[in-house]
Each structure stands twice: as C-alpha cells, then as structure tokens.
Amino acid sequence: MTLTYDPTAVHTLRGTVIQEYAGSPVRGGTVRLYRGTVLVASATTDADGNFAFSTLPPGIYRLEAQKSGMAGSVMEGIRVPEMSSVSLIQKPAFDASLTTTPPTLRITQDGNQPLEGQTFTNAIPFRIQVDTGQDYVRPMRYIYVALGRTPGSAFIANSATWTRRIFSDTEDTGNQTLSGSNVAGFGSAAGETVYLEVVAYDFNQNRSHYLVPLTFKNTSPTQNNTVSAPTGVAATAITLTQAVGFYEAKAPAAFRVPVAKGEMGELTLDPQAVPDGSNLYVEVRWCYTASAVPFAFDIERSADGTNWQKVGTVGGARSSSCPSAPLNRPFFFRDASPDLTPGQTYYYRVVARGTNAVPSASSSTTPLPPFFAPLLSPADESRGIGLRPDFMVGHPQLAAGADGAAYNMVLWDTLTGGAVAWQTLAGYTLQVEFGTPDNGIPSGEALVYGFDPTANRVVVFTDTAGIQDPTKPNRVPVNVAQGTVTLPYNFDGLAQLPALQTLRTYAWQLYVSYAYKYNPAEGYRISAYSVQTWPSSTSFIRISRPGTQVFEFTTGQ
C-alpha cells in the first residue's frame, strides 16, 4: 500500500473571540479570514464566541474581528494546518466613535532587514514600528515582544527564569535585541523554529497580534547536561473578578492567605505577570536541586492527566533548597492561555530538558469562576444606623464551586478620612466555609474562623456543627440557605472604638475578598483562588482598586 500526501488537502481553523482571557465571549461579531489580500471567508461568532472555517488549503492567514462598540482585533501569521485553533482577544472600545482599525506594524531586524524566516544565534535583533500612515488611535498604549515555541504560546506567562520585552507609549521601539533571559531555554545547537510574537494596543483598545517564525540557534553548554526530574510541582489557579493589565493595575500586591488547612502563607498578585486583559492564570511552581542544570524547563498541561500539551518553555536553573510551602518554591511559570476554563480540572507537569528529558510528577488545579461577594447592609446611603451595627455580606461560595471564602472588612470615618474605626482581625482575613465534600464540613453547616496575628493560632468564631469547637459558638451568624454572613461590630474584640459616634457618616468596604478551593489529592493544599479585591498601596484612601464597592451610612442619635 502506498500513501501519498496531498498538499492541497483541506483543513479547518476553529477559534473563539473573547473580551479577555477566560472572559465573556464576543457574540454576534464578524470574523474575516484573509490569505494575503484576498478575503477567503467570513463568519459570525455564535453565543459562545466560536467560529470555524473549513476547506482551507495549507497557508498563512490573517484573521480580523469586528463588532459595533468593540475595538478591532487582528491576528497575522496564522499557519494552517500547524495551528488548528486560535483565540482572539477583542476588548470594548474606549471610544466607539473612534476608529476600530488595529495598528499596522512593521517587524524587522533594524528597520530595513527582514526578520521572518531568518536564522539567528544566541540573540535576536528586532525593531517594531507602527505604520503611522495607517489608521489607528494615538497614543499607542504599549507593544510587547517575546518568544514562543508553539504559535500563539509566547508571552502568555512570566517566570523566574524568563522575561519578555515591554514598550509603553511608543510608535517605534528602536533597534532592540532579545538575549539572555529573553531567549533562555529556546533554540538548539542545530537550530529550531521559534516564533517571535508581538502584541500591540492603541488608545482605543485596538489589538494587533503578529506571529513571526524564525530559526534560532543556542550554543548554551547546558544542552549537553544529563538532567533529573523537577520536584515539588504545584499548580495554583488564580482568577480575578476584574481583568487586569499593564495600564489598569501597576504594582504587585502580596497578602496573607490560607495555603492549606490550618496553614497561612503569602500570595503575590502581579498584574504585570500576565498579558493585558487577563483575569485567569495558573501559576505552576517547582523545585530543581540536582547538580546538573537543565537547558530548559518545558511546562506541559493536560485535561485528563494522560495526554499532554506543551504550553510554555523557560530557561533551566537549579536551587539548593526546596521550600515546603508551595507558593515559596523558587521556579514558576504563569499560564494565562485563553483556553483556560473555570470549572475544568487541569494537570500540569514540568519537564527538565538537557541531553535527555525527564518529567516531574503532575499537579492538578480547578480554576474558580470570578467571585463577587456583595455588600448587603447597612445599605448604601442609609441613615439612622445604630452605633454598634451588624455588617451583612453575601457569601456566594457554594455557587462558585469553592470550599470557602475570606474577607477583610474596613470601616472608616468619612469626616476625618484617615481614622479607621475598625478592620477585621486587625488586617488579617476571616475565613468562612460552608460545608462541601472537600472541606470536611457537613452539608448545610458552616465554620467561621480567623488566624490570631499575635498568637499565630486559629480562633473559631462560628461552628454550627461543633467540628472545631463543641460549644458551637455563633459570634458571626451565617445563613447557609441564603448565602449570607453577618459580622457584628467588634465581634473579634479588635475595634479601635467601643462604639461609633452619633450622627456621623461612615464608609465600609471589603478591603480583601477571595474564594478558595482545597485539593484533597495533594494534602489539602489550596490549589485555586478567586480574588474579588485586594489592597492597594497607591490609593489615597482605602479603596483597594477600581470597581470595589464602598457603602456609606449615617448613624442615628
């Protein structure tokens, strides 16, 4: 029997248009597929933002997305059949009356010499220029550049051993070079096809995404090392209620969180670690203590724990120790792939690569959907409130598929501005867990507790089932059926004032709020967080970030 490959065989390109990574779909938008300057086909996105083009011959394509009220989005350099699916990010336009044409970019070595298809050793020169003669909305917000081994995979993550290049408020990057940590783990001694990926946003949120193939040679001697398996791999999904980006949230925030049952640690949210428009990413952390340093770490993901897909590559390295706390392990990769879906369990493993390749044991996580706990009472702009009020918050833990949620509430006097009257647990969080199979609390029951910062111990405030405290305390009342939790004034004895003042206006908010999910298969560590709000060191008052609820009320006589 003789098999003959027919290069004219037809292929299918599927895709999804979404407003942000793991965000809502763009329904009813128009997607156009071009080959060169020729329009090949067009489609309308369905209710899930999906589209498909069939009977496509092999080639290089351009994909454009347009919809009224939305900024334009384009992906240039799609290779069929190498790429069978794509995701387009299409954000709402900043000003719908302005142009929705994405910027046109010139990607070269130095403004003249071509970059695509060329061969480079150890360093890649590049220059990105916006074609100012084409339609776009000034000023440019930013341009960022990185390498990927699989088309569409670059710069979706950041790592301790890999970096990307970011250029803000410019139409011309000038002559630049990717080298060192920008290319760590990429290429080979013989030369490997990699993709320079460039994403640019203009002021109207119009997005351009270019994929540029080239051959990269790397002479690093670590390619000849015989390596061992990475250890301590732990995958943690982090969902943000509101998408972040380079120009929406600037500084990393670190705050104390439960990392396992009865154990606290520090979680760092770094908005600049993921691409603009991300509201879900998985942070994979691991250790490597063997003496032979790998050339690269390949990060692989699976939906079933059996079939693996490479989602990233970072430079190899070693550390002399491996901390017991997963969030403190030295090496990390942040996977913000657009196809990550809340509620779907993902498995991750790390492959150390030198002259050989050795995979680690796998770790799993199930991302949570965006979490939002509404303020209920005292209602906004309410009057005649008592001097020792109760504060009721919605607790949608069960609806989100979480095993618990944590809150830190702040209350301040609006007359003095800087005088905080009360903050839950003096800055630490209050954990509320309604019963689920994974948190060990019977269905319909609840446990409310905090970590005493002075004694470093757990303090139980409410235990409806008597699991932790057989006296069944009820200092923080809960209503499991209605999904609410009520924090009486000074329930923890840490209020700065014995009571509020009469006829005074106060403001209250959730300074920190997030849901979390245990992973019983990995020692009940917390493998997923969904963060509603987190503290800010740049705000002039205690607003944690844009979009946070702040309710004001006025006390009575």
C-alpha positions in Angstrom: 0.0 0.0 0.0 1.3 3.5 -0.9 0.3 6.6 1.0 0.7 9.9 -0.8 0.4 13.3 1.0 -1.6 15.8 -0.9 -0.5 19.4 -0.1 -3.9 20.7 -1.4 -5.8 18.8 1.3 -8.3 20.9 3.1 -8.2 21.8 6.7 -10.3 23.5 9.4 -9.4 26.5 11.5 -11.6 27.0 14.6 -11.5 29.8 17.1 -13.1 31.9 19.8 -13.4 35.6 20.2 -13.4 36.7 23.9 -13.3 40.0 25.7 -10.5 38.9 27.9 -8.6 35.8 28.8 -11.1 33.4 30.3 -13.6 36.2 29.9 -17.0 36.6 28.4 -17.4 35.7 24.7 -18.0 38.2 22.0 -21.3 37.1 20.4 -22.6 38.1 17.0 -19.2 39.6 15.9 -17.9 39.4 12.3 -14.7 37.4 11.7 -13.0 37.7 8.4 -10.2 35.4 7.1 -7.7 36.6 4.6 -4.9 34.9 2.7 -2.7 37.7 1.6 -5.0 40.5 0.5 -7.7 38.0 -0.6 -10.8 37.5 1.6 -11.2 33.8 1.9 -14.3 33.6 4.1 -16.2 35.3 6.8 -18.3 34.1 9.8 -20.4 35.3 12.7 -19.5 34.3 16.2 -22.1 32.2 18.0 -23.4 32.6 21.5 -20.1 31.2 22.9 -18.0 33.4 20.7 -17.0 30.5 18.5 -16.4 30.3 14.7 -15.0 27.9 12.2 -13.6 27.9 8.7 -13.4 24.7 6.8 -11.9 23.5 3.4 -8.8 25.6 3.9 -5.7 24.8 1.9 -2.3 25.0 3.8 -1.0 28.5 4.0 -0.5 31.6 6.1 -3.7 33.6 7.0 -4.8 36.8 8.6 -7.8 36.9 10.9 -9.8 40.1 11.7 -12.6 40.6 14.2 -15.1 43.5 14.2 -18.3 44.3 16.1 -20.1 47.5 16.9 -18.9 49.0 20.1 -15.8 46.8 20.3 -12.2 47.6 19.4 -10.8 45.8 16.4 -8.6 42.8 16.7 -6.3 41.2 14.2 -4.0 38.1 14.2 -1.4 38.0 11.5 0.7 34.9 10.6 -1.7 32.1 11.4 -0.3 28.9 9.9 -2.6 26.2 8.7 -2.6 23.3 9.4 0.1 23.9 12.1 -2.5 26.0 14.0 -5.9 24.3 14.1 -7.5 26.7 16.7 -6.9 30.3 17.8 -8.3 32.7 20.4 -8.8 36.4 19.6 -9.0 39.0 22.3 -11.4 41.8 21.5 -12.0 44.4 24.1 -14.7 47.1 24.3 -13.6 50.3 22.5 -12.6 53.1 24.7 -14.5 55.5 22.4 -16.9 53.9 20.0 -16.8 57.0 17.7 -13.1 56.5 17.0 -11.6 54.1 14.5 -11.6 50.4 15.3 -8.8 49.5 12.9 -5.9 47.8 14.7 -2.4 49.3 14.3 -0.3 48.1 11.4 3.2 47.0 12.5 6.5 46.8 10.6 8.6 44.0 12.2 12.2 43.9 11.0 15.7 43.4 12.4 16.6 47.1 12.2 14.0 48.9 10.2 15.3 47.5 6.9 16.5 43.9 7.1 13.7 41.2 7.2 13.2 39.2 10.4 10.8 36.5 9.3 12.5 33.3 8.2 16.0 34.3 9.2 18.5 32.4 11.3 20.0 33.9 14.5 22.5 32.6 17.1 22.1 33.4 20.8 20.4 36.8 20.2 17.6 38.1 18.0 17.7 41.7 16.8 14.3 43.3 16.2 12.6 46.6 15.7 8.9 47.2 15.9 7.4 50.3 14.1 3.8 51.4 13.9 2.9 52.4 10.4 1.9 56.0 11.1 0.4 56.3 7.7 -2.3 53.7 8.5 -5.4 54.2 10.6 -5.1 53.7 14.4 -5.8 55.8 17.6 -2.9 57.6 19.2 -1.3 57.4 21.6 -0.1 53.8 21.5 -0.6 52.1 24.8 2.1 49.5 24.6 3.9 46.9 22.5 5.3 43.7 24.0 7.5 41.1 22.4 8.5 37.5 23.4 9.4 34.1 22.0 7.3 31.0 21.8 7.9 27.5 20.6 4.3 26.9 19.6 2.5 29.5 17.5 0.3 31.6 19.9 2.0 30.5 23.1 4.5 33.3 23.7 4.3 36.0 26.4 1.3 34.4 28.0 3.4 33.9 31.0 6.2 35.2 33.1 8.8 33.3 35.1 11.8 33.5 37.4 14.0 32.3 34.5 12.4 34.1 31.5 11.3 37.6 30.7 9.7 39.5 27.8 10.2 43.0 26.5 7.6 45.7 27.1 7.4 49.1 25.4 4.9 51.7 26.6 3.7 54.9 24.8 5.8 54.5 21.7 5.4 54.0 18.0 8.9 52.8 17.4 10.9 50.5 19.7 14.2 51.4 18.0 16.8 48.7 17.5 16.5 46.1 20.2 17.7 42.6 21.0 16.3 39.5 22.6 19.1 37.8 24.5 19.9 36.3 27.9 16.7 35.6 29.9 14.6 36.7 26.9 15.8 33.6 25.0 16.6 31.2 27.8 15.5 27.6 27.0 14.7 28.3 23.4 16.5 27.1 20.3 19.0 24.3 19.9 22.6 23.8 18.7 21.4 22.8 15.3 18.7 25.4 15.1 15.0 25.3 16.0 11.9 27.1 14.6 10.5 29.5 17.1 8.0 32.3 16.9 8.6 36.0 17.7 5.2 37.2 18.9 4.3 40.8 19.0 1.1 42.3 20.5 0.2 46.0 20.3 -2.7 48.0 21.7 -3.5 51.6 20.7 -5.5 54.0 22.9 -8.9 52.7 21.7 -8.0 49.2 22.7 -7.5 48.1 19.1 -5.3 45.0 19.2 -2.7 43.6 16.7 -1.1 40.2 17.2 1.7 39.1 14.9 3.4 35.7 14.7 6.8 35.7 13.1 8.7 32.4 12.5 12.5 32.3 12.5 15.3 29.8 13.2 17.1 30.2 16.5 20.5 28.6 17.4 21.5 28.4 21.0 25.1 27.4 22.0 24.5 27.1 25.7 26.5 24.1 27.1 23.7 23.1 29.4 22.1 21.4 26.4 24.6 18.6 27.0 23.8 18.0 30.7 22.1 14.8 31.8 19.2 16.1 34.0 16.8 14.8 36.7 13.1 15.3 37.3 11.9 18.5 38.8 10.3 18.1 42.2 7.6 19.8 44.3 5.4 20.8 41.3 2.3 22.7 42.5 -0.3 24.3 40.2 -2.5 27.1 41.6 -5.2 28.8 39.6 -5.8 32.5 40.3 -9.0 34.1 39.0 -9.6 37.9 39.2 -13.1 39.3 39.3 -11.9 42.2 37.1 -9.4 41.8 34.3 -6.0 43.5 34.8 -3.3 44.7 32.6 -0.3 46.9 32.3 -2.2 50.1 32.3 -5.0 49.1 34.7 -3.1 47.8 37.7 0.5 48.6 38.1 2.1 47.3 41.3 2.2 43.7 42.6 0.2 43.1 45.8 1.1 40.5 48.4 -1.3 39.4 51.2 -1.7 36.6 53.7 -3.9 33.7 52.6 -4.6 30.2 53.8 -2.4 27.8 51.7 -3.7 24.6 53.3 -5.9 23.6 56.2 -4.6 25.4 59.3 -1.7 26.9 57.4 -1.1 30.5 56.3 1.2 31.9 53.6 1.7 34.8 51.2 0.1 35.1 47.8 1.5 37.6 45.4 -0.7 39.0 42.7 1.4 40.5 39.9 -0.8 42.2 37.3 2.2 42.7 35.0 2.9 38.9 35.1 0.1 38.2 32.6 -1.0 39.8 29.4 -3.4 42.7 29.3 -7.0 41.6 29.7 -6.2 38.5 31.8 -8.5 37.5 34.6 -7.4 33.9 35.0 -4.0 32.3 35.1 -2.4 29.2 36.6 0.9 29.6 38.5 3.0 26.5 38.4 5.8 26.4 40.9 8.5 23.8 41.3 12.0 22.9 42.6 15.1 21.6 41.0 18.0 20.8 43.3 20.1 18.3 41.2 23.6 19.5 40.3 23.2 19.1 36.5 21.4 22.3 35.4 18.8 21.8 32.7 18.9 23.8 29.5 15.2 24.4 29.7 12.0 23.6 31.7 9.1 22.7 29.4 5.7 23.2 31.1 3.0 20.8 29.9 -0.7 20.8 30.6 -3.4 18.1 30.3 -7.1 17.9 30.7 -7.1 14.2 31.6 -3.7 13.6 33.2 -2.6 11.4 30.3 -2.4 13.4 27.1 0.0 16.4 27.5 0.4 19.6 25.6 3.4 21.9 25.9 2.2 25.4 27.0 5.5 27.1 27.7 9.3 26.9 27.9 11.5 28.8 30.3 15.2 28.7 31.0 16.7 26.0 33.1 18.2 26.6 36.6 18.8 25.0 40.0 18.3 25.9 43.6 20.0 24.4 46.6 16.7 24.1 48.6 13.1 23.3 48.1 10.7 25.2 50.5 7.9 23.2 51.9 5.4 26.0 51.2 4.3 25.6 47.5 3.9 29.4 47.0 7.6 29.9 48.0 9.2 27.4 45.6 11.8 29.1 43.5 10.8 28.4 39.9 7.5 29.4 38.4 5.6 29.7 35.2 2.3 31.6 34.8 0.0 30.0 32.2 -2.6 32.5 31.0 -3.7 30.6 27.9 -7.0 31.9 26.5 -8.5 28.4 26.5 -8.4 28.0 30.3 -11.9 27.5 31.6 -13.3 27.8 35.1 -14.6 24.5 36.5 -12.3 22.4 34.3 -9.6 20.4 36.1 -6.1 20.8 34.6 -3.0 18.8 35.3 0.5 20.3 35.0 3.9 18.8 34.9 7.4 20.2 34.3 9.9 18.5 32.0 13.6 19.2 32.7 15.5 19.1 29.4 19.2 18.7 28.6 20.6 15.9 26.6 17.7 14.0 28.0 14.2 15.0 29.1 12.6 13.9 32.4 9.1 14.8 33.5 8.0 15.6 37.1 5.0 14.2 38.9 1.8 16.1 38.0 -0.2 18.6 40.0 -3.8 19.5 39.4 -6.0 22.6 39.8 -9.6 23.5 39.0 -9.9 27.3 38.3 -12.8 29.0 40.0 -15.1 31.5 38.2 -14.9 35.2 39.1 -16.0 35.7 42.8 -18.1 38.6 43.9 -19.5 39.0 47.4 -22.0 41.9 47.5 -22.4 44.2 50.5 -25.9 43.9 51.8 -26.3 46.0 55.0 -26.0 48.7 56.2 -27.2 49.7 52.8 -25.5 52.5 50.8 -26.6 56.0 51.9 -28.8 54.6 54.7 -29.5 56.7 57.8 -30.3 56.2 61.4 -27.9 53.2 61.8 -27.1 52.0 65.3 -23.8 52.8 67.0 -22.9 49.1 67.1 -24.2 47.9 63.7 -24.1 44.5 62.1 -22.5 44.2 58.7 -24.0 41.6 56.3 -22.2 40.4 53.3 -23.3 38.0 50.6 -21.3 34.7 50.6 -21.7 33.0 47.2 -19.1 30.3 48.0 -21.3 27.3 47.0 -22.5 28.9 43.8 -18.9 29.5 42.8 -17.9 25.8 43.5 -15.5 26.9 46.2 -14.7 25.4 49.6 -14.5 28.7 51.5 -14.0 32.4 51.2 -12.1 35.0 53.1 -12.9 38.6 54.0 -11.2 41.6 55.5 -13.6 44.5 56.1 -12.6 48.0 56.7 -14.7 50.9 58.2 -13.6 54.5 58.3 -14.9 57.9 59.3 -15.6 60.0 56.3 -15.2 63.2 58.2 -11.6 62.6 59.2 -10.7 60.3 56.3 -7.7 58.7 57.8 -9.2 57.4 61.1 -10.0 53.7 60.7 -12.6 52.8 63.2 -12.5 49.1 62.7 -10.8 46.5 60.5 -11.5 42.8 60.6 -8.9 40.9 62.7 -6.6 43.9 62.6 -5.7 43.4 59.0 -6.0 39.6 58.8 -8.7 37.7 57.0 -11.8 36.0 58.3 -12.4 32.5 56.7 -16.0 31.4 56.1 -16.6 27.8 55.0 -20.0 26.4 54.2 -20.0 22.6 54.1 -18.6 20.8 50.9 -17.2 17.3 50.4 -13.7 18.7 50.3 -13.6 21.0 53.3 -14.7 18.3 55.8 -17.8 20.3 57.0 -21.2 18.6 56.7 -23.6 19.9 54.1 -25.8 22.7 55.5 -23.3 23.5 58.3 -20.7 26.3 58.5 -17.3 27.2 60.1 -16.1 30.8 60.6 -12.6 31.3 61.9 -9.6 33.6 61.8 -5.9 33.5 62.5 -4.8 35.4 65.6 -1.9 37.5 64.4 -0.4 37.9 67.9 -0.6 34.2 68.9 -0.3 32.7 65.4 -3.3 30.4 66.1 -6.7 29.7 64.8 -9.7 31.4 66.5 -13.1 29.9 65.9 -16.0 32.4 65.8 -18.8 30.2 64.5 -19.0 26.4 64.3 -22.6 25.3 63.6 -21.6 21.6 63.6 -19.2 21.7 66.6 -16.4 20.3 64.5 -13.6 22.5 65.9 -15.4 23.8 69.0 -18.1 21.6 70.6 -19.7 24.6 72.3 -20.9 25.7 68.8 -20.1 29.4 69.1 -22.2 31.8 67.0 -20.3 35.1 67.2 -20.5 35.6 63.4 -24.0 34.4 62.3 -24.4 32.7 59.0 -27.3 31.7 56.8 -26.3 28.8 54.6 -29.6 28.7 52.7 -29.5 32.4 51.8 -25.7 32.5 51.4 -25.0 35.4 53.9 -22.6 36.1 56.7 -23.1 38.8 59.3 -20.2 40.5 61.1 -21.4 42.2 64.3 -19.5 45.3 65.3 -16.4 44.4 67.3 -17.1 40.6 67.2 -13.4 39.9 67.4 -12.6 42.5 70.1 -10.3 44.4 67.9 -12.3 47.5 67.2 -10.5 50.8 67.9 -13.7 52.4 69.2 -16.2 50.8 71.6 -19.0 52.3 69.5 -19.5 54.6 66.6 -20.3 58.3 67.1 -23.8 59.6 66.7 -24.9 61.5 63.6 -21.6 60.6 61.8 -21.2 59.3 58.3 -19.0 56.2 57.9 -17.9 54.1 54.8 -17.3 50.4 54.7 -16.0 48.0 52.1 -14.4 44.6 51.6 -10.7 45.5 51.7 -9.7 42.0 50.7 -12.1 39.3 49.5 -11.5 36.0 47.8 -12.8 32.4 47.5 -10.6 29.3 47.6 -10.7 25.6 46.8 -8.9 22.7 48.5 -7.1 19.9 46.7 -7.6 16.7 48.8 -5.3 14.7 46.5 -2.3 17.0 47.3 -2.5 17.2 51.1 -5.5 19.6 51.2 -3.4 22.5 49.9 -5.4 25.3 48.3 -5.0 25.0 44.6 -7.3 27.7 43.4 -8.2 31.3 44.5 -10.7 33.7 43.0 -9.9 37.2 44.1 -12.6 39.8 44.2 -10.5 42.6 45.7 -7.0 43.2 47.1 -5.3 46.0 48.9 -3.5 48.9 47.2 -0.6 50.9 48.5 -1.2 53.7 46.0 -4.7 54.7 46.8 -5.2 57.9 48.9 -7.8 56.2 51.0 -8.7 52.6 51.5 -10.2 51.9 48.1 -8.4 48.6 47.1 -8.9 49.1 43.4 -11.4 50.4 40.8 -14.7 48.6 40.9 -14.7 47.9 44.6 -18.0 48.5 46.4 -17.9 51.3 49.0 -21.1 51.8 51.0 -21.7 54.9 53.2 -24.2 55.1 56.1 -25.0 57.7 58.8 -25.6 56.8 62.4 -28.6 57.9 64.4 -28.8 59.6 67.9 
